[in-house]
Amino acid sequence: MTGPFRYFLRVRYQDCDAQHVVFNSRYSDYADLACFEFMRAALPRPTDGFDGTFEIQNVRQVIEWKSPARFDYVLDVSAWVSRVGTTSFTLNTQMRRAGEAPVLATTETTYVHVDPKTFTKRAIDPRMRAALEAGARGRTTDHAGSSR
């Protein structure tokens, strides 16, 4: 079986404190970036997550920090859907320094699918459900640049 979707990003200077350690809140940003790149890769059309076709809202997020990420690290964020309900789904991530095995942080984020005009809960269409479950396995998006 092919591995999960992977998203690469480089830790920017503004993401860090004076000791060059990533601020805790940035891990949520990284998970959000990975989610939308995951959706761009997994959903039927790359624009489905951005044009109102599949509108979502974050309703819950749990972050577990294991070791700090630092300035200029290239992070390898693996993302996969662990649960799809009637109106919501849970996306999990593991963040590692690229090329290394230890996990720096994990997230578990629950998103609710909503109507793009009223923002009320909406059932997930079977086609979108299948795409989320398939999860863009083996696909990668790299925003870190070429030098790793």
Secondary structure, 3 states (H helix, E strand, C coil): CCCCEEEEEECCHHHECCCCEECHHHHHHHHHHHHHHHHHHHCCCCCCCCCCCCCEEEEEEEEEECCCCECCCEEEEEEEEEEECCCEEEEEEEEEECCCCCEEEEEEEEEEEECCCCCCECCCCHHHHHHHHHCCCCCEEECCCCCC
